[in-house]
Every structure is written in structure tokens, then in C-alpha cells.
Amino acid sequence: MPGMPPTQPNEAATHRVLPVETARRLLRRDAYPNLVRLLRKLHGSECAEILAHLTLSEQSRVLERIPDIELATTIFTYLDEDTRRRLIPQLSTARLVAIVRVLPPDDATDLLRTVSPERLQEMLEQLPETFAAELNKLLSYHPRTAGGLMTTDYFALEDTCTVHEALERLRRASQVETVFYVYVVDMEHRLVGVVSLRQLVMADPETTLRTLIGNEVVSIGVDEDQERIAQLITQYDFLALPVVDRSGRLVGIVTVDDIIDVISDEVTEDIQKFGGMEALDAPYFHIGFLQMVKKRAGWLTALFLGEMLTATAMSYFEGEIARAVVLALFVPLIISSGGNSGSQAATLIIRAMALGEVRLRDWWRVVRRELGAGVVLGTILGTIALVRILVWQAISKPYGAHYLLIAFTVASSLMGVVLFGTITGSMLPFVFRRLGLDPASASAPFVATLVDVTGLVIYFTVASVLLKGALL
Amino acid sequence: MPGMPPTQPNEAATHRVLPVETARRLLRRDAYPNLVRLLRKLHGSECAEILAHLTLSEQSRVLERIPDIELATTIFTYLDEDTRRRLIPQLSTARLVAIVRVLPPDDATDLLRTVSPERLQEMLEQLPETFAAELNKLLSYHPRTAGGLMTTDYFALEDTCTVHEALERLRRASQVETVFYVYVVDMEHRLVGVVSLRQLVMADPETTLRTLIGNEVVSIGVDEDQERIAQLITQYDFLALPVVDRSGRLVGIVTVDDIIDVISDEVTEDIQKFGGMEALDAPYFHIGFLQMVKKRAGWLTALFLGEMLTATAMSYFEGEIARAVVLALFVPLIISSGGNSGSQAATLIIRAMALGEVRLRDWWRVVRRELGAGVVLGTILGTIALVRILVWQAISKPYGAHYLLIAFTVASSLMGVVLFGTITGSMLPFVFRRLGLDPASASAPFVATLVDVTGLVIYFTVASVLLKGALL
């Protein structure tokens, strides 16, 4: 790292100034060898950060022209998905093929998924036949399954192999992404065990791998969903998880760095759905304005159409409002309390479901718990409202002669609405999951909309019972 | 793995039936050696799952009585935080000391943080002096910093060491948690480089480590926040990150498995705050009922007190409502639209901030973008409302002679409220971060409450201007 005092590696790592202007100057002078020298000194993720400051045409010139294809490929892998997507059409097919040849198979597959069908065909024809066949196989899996995430760059040996042989072969293996584990297979390439590189280094060189493996191995089927992989890797603290086909044959591995990205992406999706919109699938500043508005307008309009029912509900009680305008004053307070308590309950359950803490069959335990919570929370808010109305009345008498009846109407409606909101909010994620939908779509705004109409009905029904003969 | 056909390891791994009843039976008969044999066949996380089905006293008997202390310790590390916290007071100090001796230093520190000060003193006295000193040092760091998360179980060698020597020493090292990397230090134990175990296995045995290291190393300061570590590990795809003190000396490492837990915990906290409550800090079914209600009641009450301002705001317009009851019908629709659009905008910005996509200095870019989004979204909802009122009027004439004025009042109020909600929702996370608060607290309910009062004022102000002389 140039120009940094060696005594402060922590400072250096966290507050590094990137040579963006130098890179741009070299690019303007077509000084590609110098540019390579500059970039080689940096980590791939830092090169990618420099590129993020350049225009699209500058970016594509860097990747297309620098003579060091390994470097170009490393930079490419550290670019964010969105930049990659925009760059690929700018690059020549020859350069893309060169990049694909250097990429690990899982990343190569991700790249190939984004090119047009014609170009894909053209590229596969220019690749060595066996590699093309391997990529074709990987392309056949759904991108969000183990098959779609895995790499075929793993290191597997037969169980009859000795530790000495294994270390020798490892020394000769060149391009394997993860050799933290050696996968042990039988003669039919069925996975029978896993040996860590550390076990290998520490073992007696003459023993066979079979003696090192335990009598169990955790693996995942090729069609399993990425969320399940994330759960397994988190639970077992693995660095990589072997992927097997239906007959138990080892076909690839999923590594922890890809899973961290999956966890982060899934969470972003959940949070955005929870905020009441479609998942953006791109960073905030990278997504186009119109596309972003479209993703937000859809749900907002749907919620709005649902919320229109409140106007319909209110019109049924127009007579009551005309006779006792004071009732209208508490409408926002009551419906928002239902919405807030519902949104709390929904958040809790959605997150607990995502973490696997709460399952579908737990719904009845949740109902009992939330029933209790709803009663307590409703009583708290109801009591506050009661006190508030009595205090205001004592000060400035805004509620007339029937203030006590009004206070009790508002307080008991609040109890009902909060209880209803809590139960609705906690049950909606269960209903969504049961219907095969994502529980995260049971968003705060969705719950609020559902609770608002019912809240109005509860309020005005309580009012017409309690205030009959007095105000109504 | 007993009783599973070896051809289906994928099925076996994902749908395993745990021998909970067998374990309970052995426990009832005090057959601890048999219990050890049963549990040894399973992964630590599976043993922990079995314990989750037992009562607290059964759990503590398993951990206290089984003769195999290594197994007891492994099971202990896989228990969730909450179970560990409840179990620790049940275990004897002798057993806890035995467990601490086997645990890696970072986990040992976590355990010691949860015992009483007196017991901590007692335990430290029973441990070997140098280990106790090491643990005391680790206890001095804040648990959410690099120092608090790191382990001192790393493998470091001086840069003059040869590859052959390094492999020999590695073979003799017994209890090191992560030997995926060998950390290379100078004579003063300052970190100068990192060599992966793979590089080591592949290198010429006679070269020194100095020739294998690059001219840079990424590390993190001992006081850095855990969120920063998560960002670095995600960005650089590291399996472990070295931690250095102010003078660049290597003091520990943070491993990727601990960071996955950090990422997950931080997200849960953000999501729960975003749902309008305090972070629970425990799984849904594990937290006590009263404690959960307390964490929910706090925010709910605060929001309720804020929302009471709507009743005050409405009372200012009581005269208008009395003269034109029709105005009251649209109150829920208008305020909820402001809340929904605000909650969308807040979600987007909060998540983008957590991912580092949007920074404090980007606020003006966000304002410009959200101004556009607010106008478009407001126009969409306003138009829908206009059409809806006109259609209803054509069908059943509920809005009287001034229906056109009412339609325009509602439509233009919606535009104003949605625009205001969008700007408020997107700016609130910036305000919170600027004030040093967590942006995630700018929750959907919080934004909605803020927008509700203003929404009412906008609506009734527009109404009094447009309807003056007609209805008002």
C-alpha cells in the first residue's frame, strides 16, 4: 500500500484514499500498462470502488483494454450487480469469453444468465467443450437454489486416498476456489465425508481419508432453496456446504461468502416489502426513477383502494357524525392506534418466522400470547385516553354535558381496536405463509389498511350503543 | 448417522428426526455414559436442539453431569443466548470453570460477561494465571467492538519463518479456532501480512513467509464497531479479519461465523425498531410476556401521545366538520395515504443507509429524487380519488350539489399529503442519524404519526379555501 506508514494498518484499512484521479488520467492517455500497475497494488473491491467513480464508457474501456485478463476478471467480480449488468452489453464477446474462462464456474454462470440468448450461444461455442457443458448444466438450475448458487470448483478425493497423496494432489491443483475442506467421495462419486485442510495438515501422512471422516456429513440437495442454505450455514458455522444430486453424488459446493450476500439480499427484500412496496432489487441510487416509482405506486395504489373502504364505512355513520361532531375528532386517534399495534405484532412475527423461531404450527401459541398482549396494550392506551378527556374537560369543557359517556366510548373502542389490531397483525403473516405468499408482504401499511375499516366499525358501533338516548 | 440410507445424505441432513425421547429416558435413569454416546453421534447444533425440548432442570443436569467436558462445552456453545443465560446460574462454579477452560477465548469472555461480579472473581481465581489475565483483557473491551468480538486463538508466525517450519508448527498447535490463515508478524508482533493455509500447502517448503505476503494487509482497530467489521468482511470476502491495537500489534481475530450472527442480530434490531417498538433482544417465544409487553408499550404509548395531537387538530376544525359532515368521511383515507407513502420512503432510505448505499451527505440528492417521486405518487392517488368521487356521484349522488368542489378538495389534499409524507419519511432517517440516533427508529408508525397531524391541517386548510362560500 503506497504512501501509508506501516505502523497504522488499521487506519490504512479503514480510511484509505483511492487514486481515482490518477486512474482517470492514465485512462485518458491510454496508458493501460501503467493502469494495470496501479490497480494491481489494490484489493479487487478497491479497484471496483474506483470504477464506481467513472462513467460507463470509462468503465468498459478499463475492462476491455487492460492487458491483464486476470485483473480485469477480479475487478469484474467485485463490481455490484447493477454495474455488471450495464457493463456486459458494452464489452466485446471476445473479452467476455476471456473473462468467463478465468471466472469460477458459479460466477461465470451468473454472468451468462445476463446476456442475450444469441450471445450466450456464441459464447458457449467459443469455450472449451467440457467447460461449456459444465456451464450449460449450471445454467439449468434456478438461480435461487443450491444448484444455481454452487460452484463446481471443489476439491474431492476418493476415500482410499492417503493423507500424503491428498496433500500432493492439492499442491498440484491450481484453480480451486475453496480448499478449506476436502470432500471425500466413494467410487461412484457419492459424498461420504468432509476433511478440513487443518485435519489434513495435522494427520499422519500414511492414513487414508476414510479413517479421518466421521460417520455423518451434512449436505444439501441441488434443488433446495437459498434461504434453507443460509439457515444451515448459519446453524452449523460451515465455510462451505456440499451440494448433492438425488442419488447422493457430489455436484458442487456453496461457499459462505455467496451466502452472506444471499442473507443481505433476502433481508433487503423483506424490509422493502414490509415498508409496503415491491422489492427494488437494486441500490437506491442505481435504480431508474420511473422503475422505482412503478415499484412504489403499485402497492400504494392497492392500499389506497383498500383504504377507500373507510370513506364508505364512514358514510354509513354520517348521521351519527352530524348529530355528534365530537365523535369525528377521535377518528384518527383510534384508527392509528389499531394500525400501530397491528404493525408491531406483524413485525415481530415476520422476523421470528424468517429466523425460524416461529413456525406455521405455532399459530395457536401466538394467538394466546397476542391476545394477552392486546388486552394489556389496549387497557394502557384506553386509560390514557380516559384520563386525557377528563383532564381536558376539567380545564376547558370542550366535550359538553355527556363528556363521561364520550370518554368511555373512546376508551373502550381503543381497547377493542388495539386488541383487534394485535391479533390481525400477528395472524396475517401466518395466513400469507399458509397461502404460499411471502409473510413479509403482511406489511405495516397492509395491516393498517385492514385494521382501519374495522376500527371505524368498532368505534361507531360502541358509540351508538353507549350514546343512544344521550347524544345520538 | 444411524438408521439413514447412505444414498440420501441430502434428505438426512435436512429432515433429521432427533432422539429427544431417548435422551430424556437416559437422563431419567441417570445413564450419563449412554447419553454421551448418543449425543456424540450428533452435531453440536443438533444436541442443542434436543436440549431445547427439555426443561431447565433437565438441561442443567445434562451439562452438569455428563462426564465428557468437551461435549458439554460444544453443546453449550450451540445453545441460543437466552437459554445460556438462564442455564448459567444453575451450573456449579466448578463446571463453569471447566467449560471456560475448553472454550475459545471469545466465547469464554461472552460466558464470563453474564455471571455475577462475585462469581466472576471466583472463577478467574480458579483459572491458570495467564489465561485469566487474557480473559480479563478481553473483558475490558466493549462487547460490540472488534475487541469484544475477537478471539485470541489465532496462529501467528514471524516473517523470517520458513514454510516448512510453519507447517511443522501448525501440526503441533492444538487448540486454534481458525487456521485458514497464518498471520505474519514482525519482531514487535506488528501485523505485516497474511498467508492462507492453501498458499502454505502449495508453496516451496524452503521459502520464508516474508516472500509469500503481499505489500498490504487489511485489518481493523480494536475499538472499531461491529457494524464496520461486518461491512469489511462482506466487502472483502474474508473468513477472518485480524484485529490490531493502536501501534499495529496483532491482538486477535474476528471470524466470519461470529460476524454472520452480528449481521443477523443487527437486522433483527433494525426491523423491530422499524415496526415501532424497542428491539426485543431475544427470540419471540423465549422472552417473558411482561418484558415483551413492556418493550411494545413504551413506543406504542409515545406514538399514542403524539397521535393525540390529531384530536386537538380536529377540534380546531370542528366548526367546518359540523357545517360539512362530508369532509369527515375522507379523513381516514387522507391521513393513511400520507402515512403509507411516508413509510415507503423511510423504509427505502433506512435500508439503503444500513447497506452503506446512501450516506449523510447524500441528503440533497435524496430530497430531489423524493420530491419527484412524491409528485408522481400524489398525482396518481389524487386522480384515483377524483374519479372515484365522480363515479359515486353519478351512481347515487351522496355528495350533494358541490360534489365537484369536494372532489377537487380531496384530490389536491391527497397530492399535498403524499408529497409531504414522502419528503418527511425520506428525511427523518437523515435527521436521526445526524442527531446520533439509529435511523431505524424512524419507523413506519413514527412517520405515520408525524404525517397524520400535518395531513389534517393540509386537508382542512385546502377545504376552507376551496369550499368557502359554497359549503363552508
Interface residues (C-beta under 8 A of the other chain):
Chain A: M1 P6 T7 Q8 P9 N10 E11 A12 A13 T14 K41 H43 S45 L167 L170 R171 V179 F180 R190 L191 V192 L197 R198 V201 M202 N215 E216 V217 V218 S219 I220 G221 V222 E224 R228 L232 I233 T234 Q235 Y236 D237 L239 V244 R246 S247 G248 V256 D257 I260 D261 I263 S264 V267 T268 D270 I271 Q272 F274 G275 G276 M277 L280 P283 Y284 F285 F289 M292 V293 R296 A297 W299 L300 T301 L303 F304 L305 E307 M308 T310 A311 M314 S315 E318 I321 A322 V325 V326 A328 L329 F330 V331 P332 L333 I335 S336 S337 G339 N340 S341 S343 Q344 A346 T347 L348 I349 I350 R351 A352 L355 E357 V358 D362 R365 R369 G372 A373 V376 L377 I380 L381 I384 A385 R388 P398 A444 P445 A448 T449 D452 L456
Chain B: M1 P6 T7 Q8 P9 N10 E11 A12 A13 T14 K41 H43 S45 L167 L170 R171 V179 F180 R190 L191 V192 L197 R198 V201 M202 N215 E216 V217 V218 S219 I220 G221 E224 R228 L232 I233 T234 Q235 Y236 D237 L239 V244 R246 S247 G248 V256 D257 I260 D261 I263 S264 V267 T268 D270 I271 Q272 F274 G275 G276 M277 L280 P283 Y284 F285 F289 M292 V293 R296 A297 W299 L300 T301 L303 F304 L305 E307 M308 T310 A311 M314 S315 E318 I321 A322 V325 V326 A328 L329 F330 V331 P332 L333 I335 S336 S337 G339 N340 S341 S343 Q344 A346 T347 L348 I349 I350 R351 A352 L355 E357 V358 D362 R365 R369 G372 A373 V376 L377 I380 L381 I384 A385 R388 P398 A444 P445 A448 T449 D452 L456
